[in-house]
Amino acid sequence: MDPALWGSLPDHILDHVLVHLPLPVLTRFRCVCQRFYELPATRSFLKTYPLSLSPVSVPQPWLVHTHAGVSNAYNPAANNWFELSPYFVPDPWFSDVLTSTSGLMLLSPVAQAAGRPVKIQVFNPFTGLERRLPPIGHPSAAQMLVDPSGEGYQVFALCEKPDSDVEDHHRWSLHRYSSSSNSWELLSFQLPLAILPGSATIDVCNGIVYCTAGYRTPQFGIWAFDMGRKTWSRVQLPFLPAMARCQLLSCGKRLMLITRMKAEASTNAAAVLHIWQFDHVRKDWMTTLELPDEMAKQNDNCRGSFSCVAQGDLLYIISGEKREIKVTVFNLVTQKVQYAPPLVASVTSAKSFPFYPRLSTLV
Protein backbone atom coordinates (compact mmCIF):
# COMPACT_ATOMS: atom_id res chain seq x y z
CA MET A 1 0.00 0.00 0.00
CA ASP A 2 1.54 3.30 -1.15
CA PRO A 3 1.10 6.00 1.56
CA ALA A 4 1.64 8.77 -1.00
CA LEU A 5 -1.09 7.37 -3.24
CA TRP A 6 -3.55 7.01 -0.37
CA GLY A 7 -2.71 10.48 0.89
CA SER A 8 -3.48 12.03 -2.50
CA LEU A 9 -6.92 10.46 -2.89
CA PRO A 10 -9.90 12.77 -2.28
CA ASP A 11 -12.19 11.96 0.65
CA HIS A 12 -15.10 10.75 -1.47
CA ILE A 13 -12.85 8.19 -3.20
CA LEU A 14 -11.55 6.96 0.15
CA ASP A 15 -15.11 6.67 1.42
CA HIS A 16 -16.04 4.64 -1.67
CA VAL A 17 -13.19 2.21 -0.95
CA LEU A 18 -13.93 1.92 2.77
CA VAL A 19 -17.64 1.35 2.29
CA HIS A 20 -16.90 -1.88 0.38
CA LEU A 21 -14.70 -3.40 3.10
CA PRO A 22 -16.01 -6.26 5.25
CA LEU A 23 -16.72 -5.35 8.87
CA PRO A 24 -13.57 -6.88 10.46
CA VAL A 25 -11.29 -5.13 7.90
CA LEU A 26 -13.11 -1.83 8.30
CA THR A 27 -12.74 -2.11 12.07
CA ARG A 28 -8.94 -2.35 11.72
CA PHE A 29 -8.89 0.71 9.45
CA ARG A 30 -10.44 2.82 12.23
CA CYS A 31 -7.07 3.06 13.98
CA VAL A 32 -5.45 4.85 10.99
CA CYS A 33 -6.70 8.34 11.79
CA GLN A 34 -9.43 10.28 13.55
CA ARG A 35 -11.51 10.63 10.39
CA PHE A 36 -11.45 6.90 9.65
CA TYR A 37 -12.36 6.22 13.27
CA GLU A 38 -15.42 8.48 13.17
CA LEU A 39 -16.55 7.52 9.64
CA PRO A 40 -18.48 4.32 10.57
CA ALA A 41 -20.48 6.38 13.09
CA THR A 42 -21.81 8.80 10.46
CA ARG A 43 -25.30 8.16 9.13
CA SER A 44 -24.36 9.03 5.54
CA PHE A 45 -21.68 6.32 5.55
CA LEU A 46 -23.95 3.75 7.21
CA LYS A 47 -26.74 4.33 4.69
CA THR A 48 -24.40 3.34 1.86
CA TYR A 49 -22.72 0.46 3.71
CA PRO A 50 -24.06 -2.78 2.16
CA LEU A 51 -26.12 -4.90 4.53
CA SER A 52 -24.49 -8.02 3.12
CA LEU A 53 -21.01 -6.91 4.20
CA SER A 54 -21.81 -6.46 7.90
CA PRO A 55 -21.65 -10.14 8.86
CA VAL A 56 -19.21 -11.34 6.16
CA SER A 57 -16.62 -12.61 8.64
CA VAL A 58 -19.14 -13.08 11.45
CA PRO A 59 -21.32 -15.87 10.00
CA GLN A 60 -22.90 -16.73 13.35
CA PRO A 61 -24.00 -14.59 16.29
CA TRP A 62 -21.76 -14.31 19.31
CA LEU A 63 -22.90 -15.06 22.83
CA VAL A 64 -22.06 -12.14 25.12
CA HIS A 65 -21.79 -12.62 28.88
CA THR A 66 -21.56 -9.41 30.89
CA HIS A 67 -21.28 -8.65 34.59
CA ALA A 68 -20.19 -5.53 36.48
CA GLY A 69 -18.58 -3.86 33.48
CA VAL A 70 -16.71 -6.96 32.25
CA SER A 71 -17.99 -8.44 28.98
CA ASN A 72 -16.82 -11.61 27.23
CA ALA A 73 -18.01 -12.94 23.88
CA TYR A 74 -18.09 -16.50 22.62
CA ASN A 75 -17.41 -16.94 18.90
CA PRO A 76 -18.92 -20.27 17.77
CA ALA A 77 -16.93 -20.24 14.52
CA ALA A 78 -13.62 -20.21 16.43
CA ASN A 79 -15.02 -21.97 19.53
CA ASN A 80 -13.35 -19.52 21.90
CA TRP A 81 -14.09 -16.71 24.36
CA PHE A 82 -12.55 -13.25 24.09
CA GLU A 83 -12.87 -10.12 26.19
CA LEU A 84 -14.75 -7.14 24.78
CA SER A 85 -14.08 -3.46 25.30
CA PRO A 86 -15.24 -2.11 28.69
CA TYR A 87 -17.36 0.34 26.67
CA PHE A 88 -19.23 -2.42 24.84
CA VAL A 89 -22.14 -2.01 27.27
CA PRO A 90 -22.44 1.68 28.24
CA ASP A 91 -22.98 2.42 31.94
CA PRO A 92 -22.97 -1.28 32.91
CA TRP A 93 -23.61 -0.46 36.57
CA PHE A 94 -26.82 1.39 35.72
CA SER A 95 -28.07 -0.34 32.55
CA ASP A 96 -29.66 -3.71 31.89
CA VAL A 97 -29.52 -5.33 28.44
CA LEU A 98 -33.12 -6.27 27.65
CA THR A 99 -32.52 -7.77 24.21
CA SER A 100 -30.24 -7.61 21.18
CA THR A 101 -30.72 -8.16 17.45
CA SER A 102 -29.04 -7.19 14.14
CA GLY A 103 -26.19 -5.37 15.88
CA LEU A 104 -28.40 -3.28 18.17
CA MET A 105 -28.78 -3.60 21.94
CA LEU A 106 -31.81 -2.44 23.90
CA LEU A 107 -30.83 -1.05 27.30
CA SER A 108 -32.99 -0.11 30.25
CA PRO A 109 -32.07 1.60 33.54
CA VAL A 110 -31.86 -0.73 36.52
CA ALA A 111 -35.10 -1.28 38.44
CA GLN A 112 -36.67 1.82 39.96
CA ALA A 113 -39.88 2.59 41.82
CA ALA A 114 -43.01 1.12 40.28
CA GLY A 115 -44.66 3.21 37.60
CA ARG A 116 -41.80 5.66 37.25
CA PRO A 117 -41.16 6.57 33.58
CA VAL A 118 -37.74 5.67 32.18
CA LYS A 119 -35.90 6.25 28.91
CA ILE A 120 -34.97 3.05 27.11
CA GLN A 121 -31.83 3.28 24.97
CA VAL A 122 -31.02 1.65 21.62
CA PHE A 123 -27.26 1.34 21.11
CA ASN A 124 -24.88 -0.01 18.45
CA PRO A 125 -21.58 -0.81 20.20
CA PHE A 126 -19.64 -0.94 16.91
CA THR A 127 -20.60 2.54 15.73
CA GLY A 128 -21.20 4.15 19.12
CA LEU A 129 -24.51 5.57 17.88
CA GLU A 130 -27.42 5.59 20.29
CA ARG A 131 -31.03 6.69 20.52
CA ARG A 132 -32.99 7.38 23.70
CA LEU A 133 -36.61 6.43 23.26
CA PRO A 134 -39.45 8.57 24.64
CA PRO A 135 -40.16 7.94 28.36
CA ILE A 136 -42.25 4.88 29.16
CA GLY A 137 -43.10 2.83 32.25
CA HIS A 138 -40.26 0.62 33.48
CA PRO A 139 -40.07 -2.51 31.25
CA SER A 140 -40.08 -6.02 32.64
CA ALA A 141 -39.39 -7.63 29.25
CA ALA A 142 -38.87 -6.47 25.67
CA GLN A 143 -38.09 -7.69 22.19
CA MET A 144 -36.84 -5.80 19.15
CA LEU A 145 -37.64 -6.51 15.50
CA VAL A 146 -35.39 -4.96 12.83
CA ASP A 147 -36.52 -4.43 9.22
CA PRO A 148 -34.62 -6.54 6.65
CA SER A 149 -33.32 -3.28 5.12
CA GLY A 150 -31.77 -2.30 8.45
CA GLU A 151 -33.37 1.15 8.24
CA GLY A 152 -36.04 0.75 10.91
CA TYR A 153 -37.06 -1.29 13.93
CA GLN A 154 -39.84 -1.89 16.42
CA VAL A 155 -39.66 -2.52 20.15
CA PHE A 156 -42.32 -4.52 22.00
CA ALA A 157 -42.30 -4.11 25.77
CA LEU A 158 -44.23 -5.10 28.89
CA CYS A 159 -44.18 -1.89 30.93
CA GLU A 160 -45.48 -0.76 34.30
CA LYS A 161 -48.48 1.53 34.29
CA PRO A 162 -47.76 5.06 35.59
CA ASP A 163 -48.39 5.63 39.31
CA SER A 164 -49.27 1.98 39.88
CA ASP A 165 -49.04 0.23 43.24
CA VAL A 166 -45.99 -2.00 43.62
CA GLU A 167 -48.21 -4.67 45.19
CA ASP A 168 -50.46 -4.75 42.12
CA HIS A 169 -49.27 -7.68 39.98
CA HIS A 170 -51.60 -6.56 37.15
CA ARG A 171 -49.95 -3.15 36.77
CA TRP A 172 -48.42 -3.98 33.39
CA SER A 173 -49.40 -3.04 29.83
CA LEU A 174 -48.14 -3.98 26.36
CA HIS A 175 -46.56 -1.25 24.20
CA ARG A 176 -44.94 -1.02 20.75
CA TYR A 177 -42.33 1.53 19.67
CA SER A 178 -41.62 2.45 16.02
CA SER A 179 -38.32 4.08 15.04
CA SER A 180 -39.98 5.71 12.01
CA SER A 181 -42.40 7.73 14.16
CA ASN A 182 -40.21 7.78 17.30
CA SER A 183 -43.27 7.11 19.45
CA TRP A 184 -44.88 4.44 21.61
CA GLU A 185 -48.25 2.86 20.85
CA LEU A 186 -50.38 1.21 23.54
CA LEU A 187 -51.36 -2.26 22.31
CA SER A 188 -53.09 -3.61 25.40
CA PHE A 189 -53.85 -1.84 28.67
CA GLN A 190 -55.05 -4.92 30.55
CA LEU A 191 -52.97 -8.10 30.46
CA PRO A 192 -54.58 -11.48 31.19
CA LEU A 193 -51.59 -12.59 33.27
CA ALA A 194 -49.89 -11.39 36.44
CA ILE A 195 -46.29 -10.45 35.62
CA LEU A 196 -43.39 -11.55 37.81
CA PRO A 197 -41.03 -8.51 37.55
CA GLY A 198 -37.65 -9.27 36.02
CA SER A 199 -38.60 -12.78 34.89
CA ALA A 200 -41.37 -12.27 32.35
CA THR A 201 -40.70 -12.95 28.67
CA ILE A 202 -42.01 -11.52 25.41
CA ASP A 203 -41.56 -12.97 21.92
CA VAL A 204 -42.97 -11.79 18.59
CA CYS A 205 -43.60 -14.20 15.70
CA ASN A 206 -45.74 -13.75 12.58
CA GLY A 207 -47.65 -10.75 13.93
CA ILE A 208 -48.43 -12.41 17.28
CA VAL A 209 -46.97 -11.29 20.61
CA TYR A 210 -46.36 -14.19 23.02
CA CYS A 211 -45.95 -13.42 26.73
CA THR A 212 -45.20 -15.42 29.85
CA ALA A 213 -45.48 -14.28 33.45
CA GLY A 214 -41.98 -15.43 34.31
CA TYR A 215 -42.51 -18.72 36.09
CA ARG A 216 -40.42 -21.63 34.78
CA THR A 217 -42.91 -24.45 35.47
CA PRO A 218 -45.59 -25.80 33.07
CA GLN A 219 -48.24 -23.94 35.08
CA PHE A 220 -46.78 -20.57 34.06
CA GLY A 221 -48.89 -20.41 30.90
CA ILE A 222 -48.30 -18.71 27.55
CA TRP A 223 -50.57 -15.92 26.33
CA ALA A 224 -50.78 -14.72 22.72
CA PHE A 225 -51.84 -11.23 21.61
CA ASP A 226 -53.11 -10.86 18.04
CA MET A 227 -52.09 -7.35 16.95
CA GLY A 228 -54.63 -7.34 14.13
CA ARG A 229 -57.63 -8.34 16.23
CA LYS A 230 -56.36 -6.77 19.49
CA THR A 231 -57.33 -9.91 21.40
CA TRP A 232 -55.61 -12.24 23.89
CA SER A 233 -55.79 -16.03 23.86
CA ARG A 234 -54.08 -18.72 25.87
CA VAL A 235 -51.64 -21.06 24.11
CA GLN A 236 -52.09 -24.69 25.04
CA LEU A 237 -48.91 -26.25 26.40
CA PRO A 238 -47.78 -29.78 25.56
CA PHE A 239 -48.27 -32.26 28.38
CA LEU A 240 -45.37 -31.83 30.79
CA PRO A 241 -44.58 -33.17 34.28
CA ALA A 242 -45.24 -30.71 37.10
CA MET A 243 -41.53 -30.44 37.93
CA ALA A 244 -40.38 -29.73 34.36
CA ARG A 245 -38.54 -26.46 33.74
CA CYS A 246 -39.62 -24.48 30.69
CA GLN A 247 -38.47 -21.47 28.71
CA LEU A 248 -40.22 -19.85 25.76
CA LEU A 249 -38.15 -18.12 23.08
CA SER A 250 -38.35 -17.10 19.44
CA CYS A 251 -35.75 -17.33 16.70
CA GLY A 252 -36.79 -15.76 13.41
CA LYS A 253 -40.17 -17.29 12.55
CA ARG A 254 -39.67 -20.13 15.00
CA LEU A 255 -41.44 -20.12 18.36
CA MET A 256 -39.87 -22.71 20.62
CA LEU A 257 -40.43 -24.11 24.07
CA ILE A 258 -37.31 -25.51 25.71
CA THR A 259 -38.07 -28.01 28.47
CA ARG A 260 -35.76 -29.68 30.94
CA MET A 261 -37.21 -32.75 32.63
CA LYS A 262 -35.33 -34.34 35.52
CA ALA A 263 -35.78 -38.01 36.12
CA GLU A 264 -37.18 -39.20 39.44
CA ALA A 265 -34.80 -39.15 42.39
CA SER A 266 -34.98 -42.95 42.62
CA THR A 267 -33.31 -43.33 39.23
CA ASN A 268 -29.85 -42.41 37.99
CA ALA A 269 -31.09 -41.11 34.66
CA ALA A 270 -29.93 -37.68 33.56
CA ALA A 271 -32.22 -34.79 32.78
CA VAL A 272 -33.53 -34.64 29.23
CA LEU A 273 -33.76 -31.49 27.13
CA HIS A 274 -36.50 -31.15 24.52
CA ILE A 275 -37.20 -28.49 21.90
CA TRP A 276 -40.87 -28.05 21.04
CA GLN A 277 -41.69 -25.94 17.97
CA PHE A 278 -45.05 -24.20 17.66
CA ASP A 279 -47.12 -24.70 14.50
CA HIS A 280 -48.62 -21.26 13.84
CA VAL A 281 -51.31 -22.67 11.52
CA ARG A 282 -52.57 -25.49 13.71
CA LYS A 283 -51.93 -23.56 16.94
CA ASP A 284 -50.25 -26.56 18.46
CA TRP A 285 -46.81 -27.86 19.40
CA MET A 286 -46.13 -30.18 16.51
CA THR A 287 -42.37 -30.72 16.27
CA THR A 288 -40.43 -32.30 19.12
CA LEU A 289 -36.64 -32.64 19.14
CA GLU A 290 -34.80 -34.45 21.90
CA LEU A 291 -31.30 -33.14 22.34
CA PRO A 292 -28.40 -35.62 22.24
CA ASP A 293 -27.70 -37.54 25.45
CA GLU A 294 -24.27 -35.98 25.90
CA MET A 295 -25.83 -32.50 25.87
CA ALA A 296 -28.45 -33.41 28.45
CA LYS A 297 -25.80 -35.11 30.55
CA GLN A 298 -23.50 -32.09 30.50
CA ASN A 299 -26.23 -29.68 31.56
CA ASP A 300 -27.58 -32.07 34.17
CA ASN A 301 -24.23 -32.09 35.93
CA CYS A 302 -24.66 -28.40 36.70
CA ARG A 303 -27.08 -27.74 39.54
CA GLY A 304 -27.11 -23.97 39.19
CA SER A 305 -28.91 -21.67 36.77
CA PHE A 306 -30.24 -22.78 33.39
CA SER A 307 -31.35 -20.52 30.54
CA CYS A 308 -31.57 -20.40 26.74
CA VAL A 309 -31.15 -17.67 24.13
CA ALA A 310 -31.33 -17.90 20.34
CA GLN A 311 -30.55 -15.88 17.24
CA GLY A 312 -30.04 -16.80 13.60
CA ASP A 313 -29.91 -20.60 13.47
CA LEU A 314 -28.19 -21.06 16.84
CA LEU A 315 -29.66 -21.98 20.19
CA TYR A 316 -27.41 -21.28 23.18
CA ILE A 317 -28.10 -23.35 26.29
CA ILE A 318 -26.40 -21.70 29.26
CA SER A 319 -25.84 -23.29 32.65
CA GLY A 320 -23.75 -22.05 35.51
CA GLU A 321 -22.76 -22.83 39.06
CA LYS A 322 -20.68 -20.65 41.38
CA ARG A 323 -18.17 -18.96 39.02
CA GLU A 324 -18.20 -21.16 35.92
CA ILE A 325 -20.36 -20.70 32.84
CA LYS A 326 -21.02 -23.67 30.57
CA VAL A 327 -22.53 -23.18 27.13
CA THR A 328 -23.92 -25.75 24.73
CA VAL A 329 -24.59 -24.61 21.15
CA PHE A 330 -27.30 -26.34 19.14
CA ASN A 331 -27.66 -25.60 15.41
CA LEU A 332 -31.38 -25.62 14.60
CA VAL A 333 -30.74 -26.37 10.91
CA THR A 334 -28.01 -29.01 10.99
CA GLN A 335 -29.01 -30.25 14.50
CA LYS A 336 -25.32 -30.45 15.39
CA VAL A 337 -24.05 -29.85 18.91
CA GLN A 338 -21.01 -27.86 19.98
CA TYR A 339 -19.62 -27.21 23.47
CA ALA A 340 -17.95 -23.93 24.38
CA PRO A 341 -14.92 -23.92 26.68
CA PRO A 342 -15.98 -23.12 30.27
CA LEU A 343 -15.84 -19.43 31.16
CA VAL A 344 -14.76 -18.35 34.63
CA ALA A 345 -17.23 -15.56 35.38
CA SER A 346 -19.97 -14.55 37.76
CA VAL A 347 -23.27 -16.40 37.43
CA THR A 348 -25.48 -14.31 39.71
CA SER A 349 -26.55 -10.82 38.59
CA ALA A 350 -25.01 -11.49 35.15
CA LYS A 351 -26.56 -11.25 31.69
CA SER A 352 -26.05 -13.45 28.64
CA PHE A 353 -27.45 -12.52 25.23
CA PRO A 354 -26.74 -13.26 21.54
CA PHE A 355 -25.14 -10.47 19.52
CA TYR A 356 -24.74 -10.24 15.74
CA PRO A 357 -22.16 -7.52 14.87
CA ARG A 358 -23.48 -5.19 12.17
CA LEU A 359 -22.72 -1.67 10.99
CA SER A 360 -25.56 -1.26 8.54
CA THR A 361 -28.44 -1.30 11.05
CA LEU A 362 -29.41 2.32 11.63
CA VAL A 363 -30.06 3.54 15.16
C-alpha positions in Angstrom: 0.0 0.0 0.0 1.5 3.3 -1.2 1.1 6.0 1.6 1.6 8.8 -1.0 -1.1 7.4 -3.2 -3.5 7.0 -0.4 -2.7 10.5 0.9 -3.5 12.0 -2.5 -6.9 10.5 -2.9 -9.9 12.8 -2.3 -12.2 12.0 0.7 -15.1 10.8 -1.5 -12.8 8.2 -3.2 -11.5 7.0 0.2 -15.1 6.7 1.4 -16.0 4.6 -1.7 -13.2 2.2 -0.9 -13.9 1.9 2.8 -17.6 1.3 2.3 -16.9 -1.9 0.4 -14.7 -3.4 3.1 -16.0 -6.3 5.3 -16.7 -5.4 8.9 -13.6 -6.9 10.5 -11.3 -5.1 7.9 -13.1 -1.8 8.3 -12.7 -2.1 12.1 -8.9 -2.3 11.7 -8.9 0.7 9.4 -10.4 2.8 12.2 -7.1 3.1 14.0 -5.4 4.8 11.0 -6.7 8.3 11.8 -9.4 10.3 13.5 -11.5 10.6 10.4 -11.5 6.9 9.6 -12.4 6.2 13.3 -15.4 8.5 13.2 -16.5 7.5 9.6 -18.5 4.3 10.6 -20.5 6.4 13.1 -21.8 8.8 10.5 -25.3 8.2 9.1 -24.4 9.0 5.5 -21.7 6.3 5.6 -24.0 3.7 7.2 -26.7 4.3 4.7 -24.4 3.3 1.9 -22.7 0.5 3.7 -24.1 -2.8 2.2 -26.1 -4.9 4.5 -24.5 -8.0 3.1 -21.0 -6.9 4.2 -21.8 -6.5 7.9 -21.6 -10.1 8.9 -19.2 -11.3 6.2 -16.6 -12.6 8.6 -19.1 -13.1 11.5 -21.3 -15.9 10.0 -22.9 -16.7 13.4 -24.0 -14.6 16.3 -21.8 -14.3 19.3 -22.9 -15.1 22.8 -22.1 -12.1 25.1 -21.8 -12.6 28.9 -21.6 -9.4 30.9 -21.3 -8.7 34.6 -20.2 -5.5 36.5 -18.6 -3.9 33.5 -16.7 -7.0 32.2 -18.0 -8.4 29.0 -16.8 -11.6 27.2 -18.0 -12.9 23.9 -18.1 -16.5 22.6 -17.4 -16.9 18.9 -18.9 -20.3 17.8 -16.9 -20.2 14.5 -13.6 -20.2 16.4 -15.0 -22.0 19.5 -13.4 -19.5 21.9 -14.1 -16.7 24.4 -12.5 -13.2 24.1 -12.9 -10.1 26.2 -14.8 -7.1 24.8 -14.1 -3.5 25.3 -15.2 -2.1 28.7 -17.4 0.3 26.7 -19.2 -2.4 24.8 -22.1 -2.0 27.3 -22.4 1.7 28.2 -23.0 2.4 31.9 -23.0 -1.3 32.9 -23.6 -0.5 36.6 -26.8 1.4 35.7 -28.1 -0.3 32.6 -29.7 -3.7 31.9 -29.5 -5.3 28.4 -33.1 -6.3 27.7 -32.5 -7.8 24.2 -30.2 -7.6 21.2 -30.7 -8.2 17.4 -29.0 -7.2 14.1 -26.2 -5.4 15.9 -28.4 -3.3 18.2 -28.8 -3.6 21.9 -31.8 -2.4 23.9 -30.8 -1.1 27.3 -33.0 -0.1 30.3 -32.1 1.6 33.5 -31.9 -0.7 36.5 -35.1 -1.3 38.4 -36.7 1.8 40.0 -39.9 2.6 41.8 -43.0 1.1 40.3 -44.7 3.2 37.6 -41.8 5.7 37.2 -41.2 6.6 33.6 -37.7 5.7 32.2 -35.9 6.2 28.9 -35.0 3.1 27.1 -31.8 3.3 25.0 -31.0 1.7 21.6 -27.3 1.3 21.1 -24.9 0.0 18.4 -21.6 -0.8 20.2 -19.6 -0.9 16.9 -20.6 2.5 15.7 -21.2 4.2 19.1 -24.5 5.6 17.9 -27.4 5.6 20.3 -31.0 6.7 20.5 -33.0 7.4 23.7 -36.6 6.4 23.3 -39.5 8.6 24.6 -40.2 7.9 28.4 -42.3 4.9 29.2 -43.1 2.8 32.2 -40.3 0.6 33.5 -40.1 -2.5 31.2 -40.1 -6.0 32.6 -39.4 -7.6 29.2 -38.9 -6.5 25.7 -38.1 -7.7 22.2 -36.8 -5.8 19.2 -37.6 -6.5 15.5 -35.4 -5.0 12.8 -36.5 -4.4 9.2 -34.6 -6.5 6.7 -33.3 -3.3 5.1 -31.8 -2.3 8.5 -33.4 1.1 8.2 -36.0 0.8 10.9 -37.1 -1.3 13.9 -39.8 -1.9 16.4 -39.7 -2.5 20.2 -42.3 -4.5 22.0 -42.3 -4.1 25.8 -44.2 -5.1 28.9 -44.2 -1.9 30.9 -45.5 -0.8 34.3 -48.5 1.5 34.3 -47.8 5.1 35.6 -48.4 5.6 39.3 -49.3 2.0 39.9 -49.0 0.2 43.2 -46.0 -2.0 43.6 -48.2 -4.7 45.2 -50.5 -4.7 42.1 -49.3 -7.7 40.0 -51.6 -6.6 37.1 -50.0 -3.1 36.8 -48.4 -4.0 33.4 -49.4 -3.0 29.8 -48.1 -4.0 26.4 -46.6 -1.3 24.2 -44.9 -1.0 20.8 -42.3 1.5 19.7 -41.6 2.5 16.0 -38.3 4.1 15.0 -40.0 5.7 12.0 -42.4 7.7 14.2 -40.2 7.8 17.3 -43.3 7.1 19.4 -44.9 4.4 21.6 -48.2 2.9 20.9 -50.4 1.2 23.5 -51.4 -2.3 22.3 -53.1 -3.6 25.4 -53.8 -1.8 28.7 -55.1 -4.9 30.6 -53.0 -8.1 30.5 -54.6 -11.5 31.2 -51.6 -12.6 33.3 -49.9 -11.4 36.4 -46.3 -10.5 35.6 -43.4 -11.5 37.8 -41.0 -8.5 37.6 -37.6 -9.3 36.0 -38.6 -12.8 34.9 -41.4 -12.3 32.3 -40.7 -12.9 28.7 -42.0 -11.5 25.4 -41.6 -13.0 21.9 -43.0 -11.8 18.6 -43.6 -14.2 15.7 -45.7 -13.8 12.6 -47.6 -10.8 13.9 -48.4 -12.4 17.3 -47.0 -11.3 20.6 -46.4 -14.2 23.0 -46.0 -13.4 26.7 -45.2 -15.4 29.8 -45.5 -14.3 33.4 -42.0 -15.4 34.3 -42.5 -18.7 36.1 -40.4 -21.6 34.8 -42.9 -24.4 35.5 -45.6 -25.8 33.1 -48.2 -23.9 35.1 -46.8 -20.6 34.1 -48.9 -20.4 30.9 -48.3 -18.7 27.5 -50.6 -15.9 26.3 -50.8 -14.7 22.7 -51.8 -11.2 21.6 -53.1 -10.9 18.0 -52.1 -7.4 16.9 -54.6 -7.3 14.1 -57.6 -8.3 16.2 -56.4 -6.8 19.5 -57.3 -9.9 21.4 -55.6 -12.2 23.9 -55.8 -16.0 23.9 -54.1 -18.7 25.9 -51.6 -21.1 24.1 -52.1 -24.7 25.0 -48.9 -26.2 26.4 -47.8 -29.8 25.6 -48.3 -32.3 28.4 -45.4 -31.8 30.8 -44.6 -33.2 34.3 -45.2 -30.7 37.1 -41.5 -30.4 37.9 -40.4 -29.7 34.4 -38.5 -26.5 33.7 -39.6 -24.5 30.7 -38.5 -21.5 28.7 -40.2 -19.8 25.8 -38.1 -18.1 23.1 -38.4 -17.1 19.4 -35.8 -17.3 16.7 -36.8 -15.8 13.4 -40.2 -17.3 12.5 -39.7 -20.1 15.0 -41.4 -20.1 18.4 -39.9 -22.7 20.6 -40.4 -24.1 24.1 -37.3 -25.5 25.7 -38.1 -28.0 28.5 -35.8 -29.7 30.9 -37.2 -32.7 32.6 -35.3 -34.3 35.5 -35.8 -38.0 36.1 -37.2 -39.2 39.4 -34.8 -39.2 42.4 -35.0 -42.9 42.6 -33.3 -43.3 39.2 -29.8 -42.4 38.0 -31.1 -41.1 34.7 -29.9 -37.7 33.6 -32.2 -34.8 32.8 -33.5 -34.6 29.2 -33.8 -31.5 27.1 -36.5 -31.2 24.5 -37.2 -28.5 21.9 -40.9 -28.0 21.0 -41.7 -25.9 18.0 -45.1 -24.2 17.7 -47.1 -24.7 14.5 -48.6 -21.3 13.8 -51.3 -22.7 11.5 -52.6 -25.5 13.7 -51.9 -23.6 16.9 -50.2 -26.6 18.5 -46.8 -27.9 19.4 -46.1 -30.2 16.5 -42.4 -30.7 16.3 -40.4 -32.3 19.1 -36.6 -32.6 19.1 -34.8 -34.5 21.9 -31.3 -33.1 22.3 -28.4 -35.6 22.2 -27.7 -37.5 25.5 -24.3 -36.0 25.9 -25.8 -32.5 25.9 -28.4 -33.4 28.5 -25.8 -35.1 30.5 -23.5 -32.1 30.5 -26.2 -29.7 31.6 -27.6 -32.1 34.2 -24.2 -32.1 35.9 -24.7 -28.4 36.7 -27.1 -27.7 39.5 -27.1 -24.0 39.2 -28.9 -21.7 36.8 -30.2 -22.8 33.4 -31.4 -20.5 30.5 -31.6 -20.4 26.7 -31.2 -17.7 24.1 -31.3 -17.9 20.3 -30.5 -15.9 17.2 -30.0 -16.8 13.6 -29.9 -20.6 13.5 -28.2 -21.1 16.8 -29.7 -22.0 20.2 -27.4 -21.3 23.2 -28.1 -23.3 26.3 -26.4 -21.7 29.3 -25.8 -23.3 32.6 -23.8 -22.0 35.5 -22.8 -22.8 39.1 -20.7 -20.6 41.4 -18.2 -19.0 39.0 -18.2 -21.2 35.9 -20.4 -20.7 32.8 -21.0 -23.7 30.6 -22.5 -23.2 27.1 -23.9 -25.8 24.7 -24.6 -24.6 21.2 -27.3 -26.3 19.1 -27.7 -25.6 15.4 -31.4 -25.6 14.6 -30.7 -26.4 10.9 -28.0 -29.0 11.0 -29.0 -30.2 14.5 -25.3 -30.4 15.4 -24.0 -29.9 18.9 -21.0 -27.9 20.0 -19.6 -27.2 23.5 -18.0 -23.9 24.4 -14.9 -23.9 26.7 -16.0 -23.1 30.3 -15.8 -19.4 31.2 -14.8 -18.3 34.6 -17.2 -15.6 35.4 -20.0 -14.6 37.8 -23.3 -16.4 37.4 -25.5 -14.3 39.7 -26.5 -10.8 38.6 -25.0 -11.5 35.2 -26.6 -11.2 31.7 -26.1 -13.5 28.6 -27.4 -12.5 25.2 -26.7 -13.3 21.5 -25.1 -10.5 19.5 -24.7 -10.2 15.7 -22.2 -7.5 14.9 -23.5 -5.2 12.2 -22.7 -1.7 11.0 -25.6 -1.3 8.5 -28.4 -1.3 11.0 -29.4 2.3 11.6 -30.1 3.5 15.2 
